[in-house]
Amino acid sequence: MGLIKFILVALLVFYLLGWIGRLLFRWWIGRLQRDMQKKFGEGGGTYYRQYTWGRGARPEKPAPEGEVKVSGRVDPGRKRVNEKVGDYVDYEEVK
């Protein structure tokens, strides 16, 4: 009888701990979310720079329609593959 009582009490304790743990986790995530929204809403600090990819508070001017902007150029004479790898075959798509 004592073993059955112990097992039932242990199951009840685990069930209650799981239930309380879920409530505490939801509360903690909600609090964390509110804090992040508050810091992001201030518009400064590391949160703003981190989530706007370092652009800061400067809005970019829209480019005129039809204009192409190239931000990074690759040297066409330089090979992209390491010399030790082997032969590099540049395939062209044929339609």
C-alpha positions as CSV (number, residue, x, y, z in Angstrom):
1,M,0.0,0.0,0.0
2,G,2.9,2.4,0.8
3,L,4.4,1.9,-2.7
4,I,1.2,2.7,-4.5
5,K,0.7,5.8,-2.3
6,F,4.3,6.9,-3.1
7,I,3.8,6.4,-6.8
8,L,0.6,8.3,-6.9
9,V,2.1,11.2,-4.9
10,A,5.1,11.3,-7.1
11,L,2.9,11.4,-10.3
12,L,0.8,14.2,-8.8
13,V,4.0,16.2,-7.9
14,F,5.4,15.7,-11.4
15,Y,2.1,16.8,-13.0
16,L,1.8,19.9,-10.8
17,L,5.5,20.8,-11.5
18,G,4.9,20.5,-15.2
19,W,1.8,22.6,-15.0
20,I,3.5,25.3,-12.9
21,G,6.5,25.2,-15.2
22,R,4.4,25.9,-18.3
23,L,2.8,28.8,-16.6
24,L,6.1,30.3,-15.5
25,F,7.6,29.7,-18.9
26,R,4.7,31.5,-20.6
27,W,5.0,34.4,-18.1
28,W,8.8,34.6,-18.7
29,I,8.4,34.6,-22.5
30,G,5.7,37.3,-22.3
31,R,7.8,39.5,-20.1
32,L,10.8,39.0,-22.4
33,Q,8.7,39.9,-25.4
34,R,7.4,43.1,-23.7
35,D,10.9,44.2,-22.8
36,M,12.2,43.6,-26.3
37,Q,9.2,45.6,-27.8
38,K,9.9,48.4,-25.4
39,K,13.6,48.6,-26.2
40,F,12.9,48.3,-29.9
41,G,10.2,51.0,-29.7
42,E,12.7,53.5,-28.2
43,G,14.5,53.6,-31.6
44,G,18.0,53.5,-30.3
45,G,20.6,51.3,-28.8
46,T,21.8,48.0,-29.9
47,Y,18.3,46.5,-30.5
48,Y,17.5,49.1,-33.2
49,R,20.8,48.6,-34.9
50,Q,20.7,44.9,-34.7
51,Y,17.2,44.4,-36.1
52,T,17.6,47.0,-38.9
53,W,20.8,45.4,-40.2
54,G,23.0,48.4,-39.2
55,R,21.3,51.0,-41.4
56,G,20.6,53.2,-38.5
57,A,17.9,55.8,-38.6
58,R,18.7,57.0,-42.2
59,P,16.0,56.0,-44.7
60,E,17.4,55.1,-48.1
61,K,16.4,57.1,-51.1
62,P,14.4,55.1,-53.5
63,A,16.3,54.6,-56.8
64,P,14.6,55.8,-60.0
65,E,12.7,53.1,-61.9
66,G,14.9,51.3,-64.3
67,E,18.2,52.1,-62.6
68,V,20.4,49.3,-61.4
69,K,22.7,49.7,-58.4
70,V,25.6,47.2,-58.1
71,S,26.9,47.2,-54.5
72,G,29.8,44.7,-54.8
73,R,31.8,43.9,-57.8
74,V,33.9,40.8,-58.5
75,D,37.1,40.9,-60.4
76,P,36.2,38.9,-63.6
77,G,39.9,37.8,-64.1
78,R,40.1,36.2,-60.7
79,K,39.3,32.6,-60.4
80,R,36.7,31.8,-57.6
81,V,37.9,28.3,-56.9
82,N,41.1,27.4,-55.0
83,E,43.9,26.1,-57.3
84,K,44.3,23.0,-55.2
85,V,40.7,21.8,-55.6
86,G,41.0,20.6,-59.2
87,D,39.5,21.7,-62.6
88,Y,36.8,24.2,-62.6
89,V,34.3,23.9,-65.4
90,D,32.1,26.9,-66.1
91,Y,28.8,25.6,-67.7
92,E,26.5,27.7,-69.8
93,E,22.8,27.1,-69.9
94,V,21.6,26.2,-73.4
95,K,18.0,26.9,-74.3
